[in-house]
Amino acid sequence: MGEMSDLQLLQELGVDTTAKKKATRSPKEERIIAGFEEIQRFVEKAGHAPEHGEDKDIFERLYAVRLDQIRKQSECRDLLMELDYQGLLGSSSFEVKEPEPDDAMDDAELLAQLGVDAPHEGDVTYLKHVKSRAEVRLVEEVASRIPCTDFDKFKPIFSAVQEELTNGVRQTQPFKDFAEIREGDLFILSGQMVYVAEVGEFFINKNDKKDSRLRVIYGNGTESDILLRSLQRALNKDETGRRIVETVAGSTAGPLFSGISSDEDNASGTIYVLRSKSDNPIIAKSRDVIHKIGVTGGNVDRRIANAKIDPTFLMADVEVVATYELFNINRSKLENLIHKFFSGARLDIEIKDRFGNPVVPREWFLVPLFVIDELVEKIKDRTISQYYYDTESATLVSRGK
């Protein structure tokens, strides 16, 4: 008998020598498996399935989206069922919450989270002229920005607020969750100042949330009619998104101004309004509407005792025409706010001090007394940021008009 080959010997021994086909997977399947294994490693370490939520780590949120999509696609479930030793594909103990519709990712983002390349040009699933949902939302928002034809009316607001931020009259604070947005509010979004000029009628949107159409003015001279909740989302997602607030009205211990103070209120000083008795022709001509507005922590009478030799008081005696006692407030910031508010009506006059040196007083304004009264009321009810002083009509005017 002739010599047997190795193959024949193996067959005689009962060993199956049929060549087995090696299982092969497509690159797409390999990436889906690799992505699922990352989720499994997270579960082993964290002890729970990945969850959605702004307070969650970015990787956990990505894994949560990936797992949601795997569960929804039968192709993925069939591929991964044998590997699912943690029951992630069907166990209720690992159920995760769906993200809100407004935060849903577009198709390209979802495929990316599954580890699958997005369709490219040449692929039969590639739609060259069809935009993703995220692109559509972005385009709609940007396209809605148009040149603000009456920006001249709003430009002084941006200039004044910027100056107030610099000198401490205003400050910024993080925008918290879906905080309230009202007419007159100011924000910083993507490094740009934003002013809410108008708030339209409220309605219930498709997600059963209260919403409204806004007129928003941007610091670059454009405006948009963005939805209130869209602005909230944008501020939430922008890590540098901020709300601009006044610091002068930030007291928490008691009223800003009050005719009656409680035992818990600590008197901080007095706003005083003076009228000059100077015989200077400029002063004499408009004496009834020329007022000095100041804030002092001491006695007003002592403050004006030497007015006749003090250039701050125009080197003349003065009379006190109004005072407003204040509680629990920063005097210097309040005085700064008032002077900035009436800066457009500041009296332009130069006088000589007792040594003959020229002096330009900075605390005298061409403002009727009733307007000063109204200003104080607006500071008391914390709506002062919604108004500006119109020098032509000598009145306070709403910024929204």
C-alpha positions as a Python dict, from the first residue, in 0.01 Angstrom:
ca = {
    (1, 'M'): (0, 0, 0),
    (2, 'G'): (132, 336, -101),
    (3, 'E'): (228, 605, 149),
    (4, 'M'): (-72, 814, 268),
    (5, 'S'): (-72, 1192, 268),
    (6, 'D'): (-132, 1397, 580),
    (7, 'L'): (-481, 1480, 461),
    (8, 'Q'): (-565, 1114, 410),
    (9, 'L'): (-427, 1024, 753),
    (10, 'L'): (-646, 1285, 917),
    (11, 'Q'): (-950, 1157, 732),
    (12, 'E'): (-871, 798, 843),
    (13, 'L'): (-856, 923, 1199),
    (14, 'G'): (-1204, 1074, 1163),
    (15, 'V'): (-1092, 1437, 1168),
    (16, 'D'): (-1312, 1673, 964),
    (17, 'T'): (-1080, 1824, 706),
    (18, 'T'): (-1345, 2036, 529),
    (19, 'A'): (-1221, 2393, 503),
    (20, 'K'): (-1432, 2622, 721),
    (21, 'K'): (-1526, 2960, 590),
    (22, 'K'): (-1401, 3239, 812),
    (23, 'A'): (-1683, 3464, 933),
    (24, 'T'): (-1643, 3812, 794),
    (25, 'R'): (-1815, 4135, 892),
    (26, 'S'): (-1847, 4454, 703),
    (27, 'P'): (-1660, 4764, 827),
    (28, 'K'): (-1996, 4910, 929),
    (29, 'E'): (-2077, 4606, 1148),
    (30, 'E'): (-1730, 4617, 1304),
    (31, 'R'): (-1779, 4981, 1399),
    (32, 'I'): (-2123, 4914, 1547),
    (33, 'I'): (-1979, 4631, 1759),
    (34, 'A'): (-1688, 4847, 1870),
    (35, 'G'): (-1928, 5125, 1967),
    (36, 'F'): (-2146, 4882, 2165),
    (37, 'E'): (-1843, 4745, 2349),
    (38, 'E'): (-1760, 5100, 2461),
    (39, 'I'): (-2109, 5121, 2613),
    (40, 'Q'): (-2057, 4787, 2786),
    (41, 'R'): (-1731, 4906, 2939),
    (42, 'F'): (-1908, 5218, 3065),
    (43, 'V'): (-2183, 5005, 3227),
    (44, 'E'): (-1923, 4780, 3395),
    (45, 'K'): (-1753, 5085, 3544),
    (46, 'A'): (-2057, 5299, 3631),
    (47, 'G'): (-2299, 5021, 3729),
    (48, 'H'): (-2584, 5162, 3521),
    (49, 'A'): (-2676, 5230, 3161),
    (50, 'P'): (-2576, 5570, 3019),
    (51, 'E'): (-2833, 5845, 3075),
    (52, 'H'): (-2926, 6171, 2908),
    (53, 'G'): (-2907, 6501, 3093),
    (54, 'E'): (-2722, 6831, 3097),
    (55, 'D'): (-2562, 6732, 3428),
    (56, 'K'): (-2413, 6414, 3281),
    (57, 'D'): (-2062, 6370, 3149),
    (58, 'I'): (-2035, 6432, 2775),
    (59, 'F'): (-1928, 6072, 2708),
    (60, 'E'): (-2220, 5930, 2906),
    (61, 'R'): (-2460, 6145, 2702),
    (62, 'L'): (-2301, 6024, 2378),
    (63, 'Y'): (-2327, 5661, 2491),
    (64, 'A'): (-2694, 5718, 2581),
    (65, 'V'): (-2770, 5847, 2230),
    (66, 'R'): (-2577, 5557, 2077),
    (67, 'L'): (-2764, 5299, 2285),
    (68, 'D'): (-3101, 5455, 2195),
    (69, 'Q'): (-3023, 5421, 1825),
    (70, 'I'): (-2897, 5063, 1859),
    (71, 'R'): (-3221, 4963, 2032),
    (72, 'K'): (-3430, 5122, 1758),
    (73, 'Q'): (-3261, 4944, 1468),
    (74, 'S'): (-3334, 4573, 1422),
    (75, 'E'): (-3015, 4531, 1219),
    (76, 'C'): (-2811, 4647, 1517),
    (77, 'R'): (-3006, 4436, 1769),
    (78, 'D'): (-2964, 4120, 1560),
    (79, 'L'): (-2591, 4185, 1524),
    (80, 'L'): (-2532, 4251, 1894),
    (81, 'M'): (-2776, 4015, 2064),
    (82, 'E'): (-2516, 3742, 2127),
    (83, 'L'): (-2275, 3998, 2274),
    (84, 'D'): (-2534, 4158, 2505),
    (85, 'Y'): (-2440, 3986, 2833),
    (86, 'Q'): (-2568, 4288, 3032),
    (87, 'G'): (-2917, 4287, 2883),
    (88, 'L'): (-2880, 4638, 2746),
    (89, 'L'): (-3087, 4568, 2436),
    (90, 'G'): (-3399, 4452, 2611),
    (91, 'S'): (-3375, 4473, 2989),
    (92, 'S'): (-3600, 4732, 3147),
    (93, 'S'): (-3350, 4766, 3429),
    (94, 'F'): (-3127, 4952, 3187),
    (95, 'E'): (-3394, 5172, 3034),
    (96, 'V'): (-3280, 5523, 2948),
    (97, 'K'): (-3483, 5838, 2899),
    (98, 'E'): (-3540, 5975, 2552),
    (99, 'P'): (-3404, 6325, 2488),
    (100, 'E'): (-3654, 6604, 2433),
    (101, 'P'): (-3754, 6650, 2067),
    (102, 'D'): (-3595, 6994, 2058),
    (103, 'D'): (-3256, 6841, 2138),
    (104, 'A'): (-3280, 6555, 1886),
    (105, 'M'): (-2968, 6503, 1676),
    (106, 'D'): (-2974, 6500, 1299),
    (107, 'D'): (-2908, 6183, 1098),
    (108, 'A'): (-2540, 6250, 1046),
    (109, 'E'): (-2486, 6306, 1418),
    (110, 'L'): (-2675, 5987, 1507),
    (111, 'L'): (-2472, 5779, 1264),
    (112, 'A'): (-2156, 5930, 1405),
    (113, 'Q'): (-2257, 5828, 1756),
    (114, 'L'): (-2314, 5472, 1628),
    (115, 'G'): (-1963, 5477, 1487),
    (116, 'V'): (-2098, 5468, 1132),
    (117, 'D'): (-1969, 5710, 871),
    (118, 'A'): (-2228, 5952, 740),
    (119, 'P'): (-2334, 5895, 375),
    (120, 'H'): (-2099, 6060, 133),
    (121, 'E'): (-2131, 6181, -224),
    (122, 'G'): (-2152, 5879, -450),
    (123, 'D'): (-2341, 5674, -190),
    (124, 'V'): (-2698, 5593, -297),
    (125, 'T'): (-2821, 5722, 39),
    (126, 'Y'): (-2652, 6059, -7),
    (127, 'L'): (-2894, 6344, -75),
    (128, 'K'): (-2690, 6632, -204),
    (129, 'H'): (-2949, 6908, -176),
    (130, 'V'): (-3132, 6798, 139),
    (131, 'K'): (-3031, 6969, 464),
    (132, 'S'): (-3025, 6796, 803),
    (133, 'R'): (-3269, 6905, 1072),
    (134, 'A'): (-2992, 7081, 1261),
    (135, 'E'): (-2887, 7268, 946),
    (136, 'V'): (-3245, 7372, 881),
    (137, 'R'): (-3284, 7506, 1237),
    (138, 'L'): (-2956, 7695, 1211),
    (139, 'V'): (-3037, 7841, 870),
    (140, 'E'): (-3384, 7948, 984),
    (141, 'E'): (-3242, 8127, 1287),
    (142, 'V'): (-2960, 8301, 1101),
    (143, 'A'): (-3182, 8387, 807),
    (144, 'S'): (-3428, 8553, 1041),
    (145, 'R'): (-3164, 8809, 1136),
    (146, 'I'): (-3214, 9121, 932),
    (147, 'P'): (-3067, 9472, 951),
    (148, 'C'): (-3231, 9673, 1229),
    (149, 'T'): (-3364, 9980, 1048),
    (150, 'D'): (-3414, 10180, 1370),
    (151, 'F'): (-3087, 10070, 1533),
    (152, 'D'): (-3006, 10435, 1610),
    (153, 'K'): (-3272, 10411, 1880),
    (154, 'F'): (-3107, 10108, 2040),
    (155, 'K'): (-2741, 10192, 1987),
    (156, 'P'): (-2728, 10421, 2295),
    (157, 'I'): (-2857, 10130, 2504),
    (158, 'F'): (-2567, 9907, 2402),
    (159, 'S'): (-2315, 10187, 2455),
    (160, 'A'): (-2455, 10275, 2798),
    (161, 'V'): (-2473, 9914, 2914),
    (162, 'Q'): (-2117, 9848, 2801),
    (163, 'E'): (-1999, 10149, 3000),
    (164, 'E'): (-2204, 10039, 3301),
    (165, 'L'): (-2046, 9694, 3283),
    (166, 'T'): (-1705, 9860, 3286),
    (167, 'N'): (-1774, 10085, 3583),
    (168, 'G'): (-1956, 9822, 3787),
    (169, 'V'): (-2310, 9959, 3769),
    (170, 'R'): (-2400, 9635, 3589),
    (171, 'Q'): (-2258, 9287, 3602),
    (172, 'T'): (-2311, 8954, 3429),
    (173, 'Q'): (-2422, 8621, 3572),
    (174, 'P'): (-2468, 8275, 3418),
    (175, 'F'): (-2799, 8208, 3248),
    (176, 'K'): (-2964, 7933, 3451),
    (177, 'D'): (-3157, 7656, 3277),
    (178, 'F'): (-3478, 7792, 3122),
    (179, 'A'): (-3490, 8112, 3325),
    (180, 'E'): (-3753, 8376, 3255),
    (181, 'I'): (-3695, 8621, 2970),
    (182, 'R'): (-3875, 8955, 2977),
    (183, 'E'): (-3894, 9271, 2770),
    (184, 'G'): (-3594, 9491, 2840),
    (185, 'D'): (-3367, 9201, 2940),
    (186, 'L'): (-3008, 9200, 2823),
    (187, 'F'): (-2782, 8904, 2754),
    (188, 'I'): (-2445, 8809, 2611),
    (189, 'L'): (-2472, 8531, 2352),
    (190, 'S'): (-2173, 8403, 2156),
    (191, 'G'): (-1979, 8707, 2271),
    (192, 'Q'): (-2242, 8951, 2141),
    (193, 'M'): (-2477, 9171, 2343),
    (194, 'V'): (-2847, 9094, 2296),
    (195, 'Y'): (-3141, 9318, 2389),
    (196, 'V'): (-3501, 9192, 2413),
    (197, 'A'): (-3698, 9482, 2271),
    (198, 'E'): (-4042, 9317, 2254),
    (199, 'V'): (-4216, 9005, 2383),
    (200, 'G'): (-4515, 8892, 2178),
    (201, 'E'): (-4828, 8708, 2291),
    (202, 'F'): (-4767, 8373, 2457),
    (203, 'F'): (-4883, 8045, 2305),
    (204, 'I'): (-4838, 7672, 2362),
    (205, 'N'): (-4590, 7517, 2119),
    (206, 'K'): (-4591, 7164, 1972),
    (207, 'N'): (-4408, 7033, 2280),
    (208, 'D'): (-4679, 7172, 2513),
    (209, 'K'): (-4440, 7442, 2636),
    (210, 'K'): (-4524, 7810, 2684),
    (211, 'D'): (-4354, 8015, 2414),
    (212, 'S'): (-4356, 8358, 2254),
    (213, 'R'): (-4214, 8538, 1952),
    (214, 'L'): (-3954, 8801, 2048),
    (215, 'R'): (-3805, 9104, 1883),
    (216, 'V'): (-3437, 9074, 1967),
    (217, 'I'): (-3179, 9343, 1883),
    (218, 'Y'): (-2814, 9243, 1848),
    (219, 'G'): (-2514, 9464, 1916),
    (220, 'N'): (-2399, 9434, 1554),
    (221, 'G'): (-2704, 9624, 1427),
    (222, 'T'): (-2921, 9328, 1330),
    (223, 'E'): (-3244, 9196, 1474),
    (224, 'S'): (-3451, 8877, 1468),
    (225, 'D'): (-3794, 8747, 1565),
    (226, 'I'): (-3654, 8441, 1741),
    (227, 'L'): (-3877, 8231, 1967),
    (228, 'L'): (-3837, 8277, 2340),
    (229, 'R'): (-3753, 7910, 2399),
    (230, 'S'): (-3503, 7916, 2112),
    (231, 'L'): (-3321, 8202, 2283),
    (232, 'Q'): (-3331, 8011, 2612),
    (233, 'R'): (-3182, 7703, 2447),
    (234, 'A'): (-2911, 7909, 2280),
    (235, 'L'): (-2815, 8072, 2611),
    (236, 'N'): (-2816, 7732, 2785),
    (237, 'K'): (-2592, 7571, 2526),
    (238, 'D'): (-2348, 7863, 2511),
    (239, 'E'): (-2094, 7807, 2789),
    (240, 'T'): (-2026, 8182, 2788),
    (241, 'G'): (-2394, 8281, 2773),
    (242, 'R'): (-2470, 8542, 3040),
    (243, 'R'): (-2752, 8759, 3171),
    (244, 'I'): (-2669, 9128, 3228),
    (245, 'V'): (-2809, 9261, 3554),
    (246, 'E'): (-2796, 9582, 3755),
    (247, 'T'): (-2586, 9584, 4070),
    (248, 'V'): (-2740, 9896, 4223),
    (249, 'A'): (-3072, 9724, 4277),
    (250, 'G'): (-2921, 9412, 4423),
    (251, 'S'): (-3011, 9465, 4787),
    (252, 'T'): (-3166, 9166, 4962),
    (253, 'A'): (-3189, 9309, 5313),
    (254, 'G'): (-3462, 9564, 5257),
    (255, 'P'): (-3621, 9823, 5029),
    (256, 'L'): (-3413, 10030, 4794),
    (257, 'F'): (-3589, 10348, 4894),
    (258, 'S'): (-3856, 10380, 5155),
    (259, 'G'): (-4041, 10652, 5336),
    (260, 'I'): (-4079, 10410, 5625),
    (261, 'S'): (-3790, 10191, 5729),
    (262, 'S'): (-3809, 9883, 5946),
    (263, 'D'): (-3577, 9804, 6235),
    (264, 'E'): (-3392, 9562, 6008),
    (265, 'D'): (-3318, 9831, 5748),
    (266, 'N'): (-2984, 10008, 5777),
    (267, 'A'): (-2992, 10367, 5652),
    (268, 'S'): (-2722, 10406, 5390),
    (269, 'G'): (-2759, 10769, 5292),
    (270, 'T'): (-2964, 11022, 5102),
    (271, 'I'): (-3013, 11129, 4744),
    (272, 'Y'): (-3035, 11508, 4741),
    (273, 'V'): (-3149, 11747, 4469),
    (274, 'L'): (-3027, 12106, 4482),
    (275, 'R'): (-3112, 12427, 4300),
    (276, 'S'): (-2849, 12700, 4268),
    (277, 'K'): (-2891, 13061, 4377),
    (278, 'S'): (-2609, 13171, 4149),
    (279, 'D'): (-2649, 13496, 3954),
    (280, 'N'): (-2463, 13347, 3658),
    (281, 'P'): (-2675, 13433, 3346),
    (282, 'I'): (-2678, 13072, 3230),
    (283, 'I'): (-2806, 12954, 3568),
    (284, 'A'): (-3052, 13240, 3615),
    (285, 'K'): (-3208, 13178, 3273),
    (286, 'S'): (-3305, 12815, 3346),
    (287, 'R'): (-3288, 12801, 3725),
    (288, 'D'): (-3606, 12592, 3765),
    (289, 'V'): (-3475, 12304, 3555),
    (290, 'I'): (-3107, 12308, 3652),
    (291, 'H'): (-3045, 12067, 3938),
    (292, 'K'): (-2751, 11911, 4112),
    (293, 'I'): (-2812, 11546, 4199),
    (294, 'G'): (-2588, 11378, 4452),
    (295, 'V'): (-2576, 11104, 4712),
    (296, 'T'): (-2433, 11143, 5060),
    (297, 'G'): (-2396, 10925, 5363),
    (298, 'G'): (-2390, 11225, 5595),
    (299, 'N'): (-2609, 11521, 5678),
    (300, 'V'): (-2723, 11713, 5370),
    (301, 'D'): (-2717, 12052, 5545),
    (302, 'R'): (-2356, 11997, 5649),
    (303, 'R'): (-2277, 11882, 5295),
    (304, 'I'): (-2390, 12215, 5149),
    (305, 'A'): (-2269, 12442, 5429),
    (306, 'N'): (-1973, 12573, 5230),
    (307, 'A'): (-2144, 12582, 4890),
    (308, 'K'): (-2048, 12949, 4834),
    (309, 'I'): (-1676, 12865, 4820),
    (310, 'D'): (-1707, 12522, 4661),
    (311, 'P'): (-1691, 12499, 4278),
    (312, 'T'): (-1887, 12175, 4299),
    (313, 'F'): (-2184, 12393, 4401),
    (314, 'L'): (-2110, 12663, 4137),
    (315, 'M'): (-1952, 12892, 4398),
    (316, 'A'): (-2297, 12997, 4522),
    (317, 'D'): (-2554, 12914, 4786),
    (318, 'V'): (-2805, 12641, 4706),
    (319, 'E'): (-3146, 12530, 4823),
    (320, 'V'): (-3252, 12171, 4884),
    (321, 'V'): (-3558, 12097, 4670),
    (322, 'A'): (-3587, 11720, 4727),
    (323, 'T'): (-3432, 11436, 4926),
    (324, 'Y'): (-3481, 11059, 4911),
    (325, 'E'): (-3362, 10842, 5196),
    (326, 'L'): (-3218, 10509, 5089),
    (327, 'F'): (-3146, 10182, 5262),
    (328, 'N'): (-2906, 9894, 5203),
    (329, 'I'): (-2747, 10014, 4884),
    (330, 'N'): (-2408, 10110, 4747),
    (331, 'R'): (-2410, 10491, 4741),
    (332, 'S'): (-2132, 10545, 4490),
    (333, 'K'): (-2280, 10298, 4240),
    (334, 'L'): (-2624, 10456, 4274),
    (335, 'E'): (-2486, 10806, 4218),
    (336, 'N'): (-2291, 10679, 3919),
    (337, 'L'): (-2608, 10523, 3776),
    (338, 'I'): (-2807, 10847, 3810),
    (339, 'H'): (-2534, 11057, 3653),
    (340, 'K'): (-2498, 10814, 3363),
    (341, 'F'): (-2874, 10810, 3312),
    (342, 'F'): (-2888, 11189, 3277),
    (343, 'S'): (-2549, 11226, 3104),
    (344, 'G'): (-2711, 11361, 2788),
    (345, 'A'): (-2858, 11651, 2988),
    (346, 'R'): (-2543, 11741, 3184),
    (347, 'L'): (-2498, 12118, 3220),
    (348, 'D'): (-2204, 12243, 3014),
    (349, 'I'): (-2062, 12529, 3216),
    (350, 'E'): (-1718, 12645, 3330),
    (351, 'I'): (-1666, 12853, 3640),
    (352, 'K'): (-1368, 12984, 3833),
    (353, 'D'): (-1284, 12858, 4180),
    (354, 'R'): (-1170, 13100, 4452),
    (355, 'F'): (-814, 13081, 4321),
    (356, 'G'): (-919, 13169, 3967),
    (357, 'N'): (-874, 12819, 3829),
    (358, 'P'): (-1131, 12699, 3573),
    (359, 'V'): (-1359, 12418, 3691),
    (360, 'V'): (-1625, 12221, 3500),
    (361, 'P'): (-1883, 12080, 3747),
    (362, 'R'): (-2013, 11734, 3656),
    (363, 'E'): (-2318, 11691, 3879),
    (364, 'W'): (-2554, 11956, 3743),
    (365, 'F'): (-2822, 11857, 3493),
    (366, 'L'): (-3095, 12024, 3287),
    (367, 'V'): (-3371, 11800, 3421),
    (368, 'P'): (-3713, 11900, 3565),
    (369, 'L'): (-3775, 11798, 3923),
    (370, 'F'): (-4076, 11580, 3832),
    (371, 'V'): (-3850, 11372, 3605),
    (372, 'I'): (-3609, 11313, 3894),
    (373, 'D'): (-3905, 11199, 4105),
    (374, 'E'): (-4004, 10959, 3829),
    (375, 'L'): (-3648, 10829, 3802),
    (376, 'V'): (-3643, 10744, 4172),
    (377, 'E'): (-3972, 10555, 4136),
    (378, 'K'): (-3830, 10354, 3846),
    (379, 'I'): (-3526, 10264, 4055),
    (380, 'K'): (-3752, 10163, 4342),
    (381, 'D'): (-3955, 9921, 4130),
    (382, 'R'): (-3639, 9806, 3949),
    (383, 'T'): (-3761, 9896, 3600),
    (384, 'I'): (-3509, 10174, 3539),
    (385, 'S'): (-3322, 9966, 3277),
    (386, 'Q'): (-3633, 9976, 3059),
    (387, 'Y'): (-3621, 10356, 3020),
    (388, 'Y'): (-3397, 10634, 2893),
    (389, 'Y'): (-3410, 11011, 2929),
    (390, 'D'): (-3515, 11195, 2614),
    (391, 'T'): (-3362, 11542, 2630),
    (392, 'E'): (-3590, 11687, 2362),
    (393, 'S'): (-3917, 11602, 2536),
    (394, 'A'): (-3763, 11609, 2887),
    (395, 'T'): (-3935, 11282, 2974),
    (396, 'L'): (-3852, 10922, 3051),
    (397, 'V'): (-3921, 10704, 2748),
    (398, 'S'): (-3961, 10327, 2736),
    (399, 'R'): (-3677, 10166, 2543),
    (400, 'G'): (-3930, 9940, 2369),
    (401, 'K'): (-4100, 10231, 2196),
}
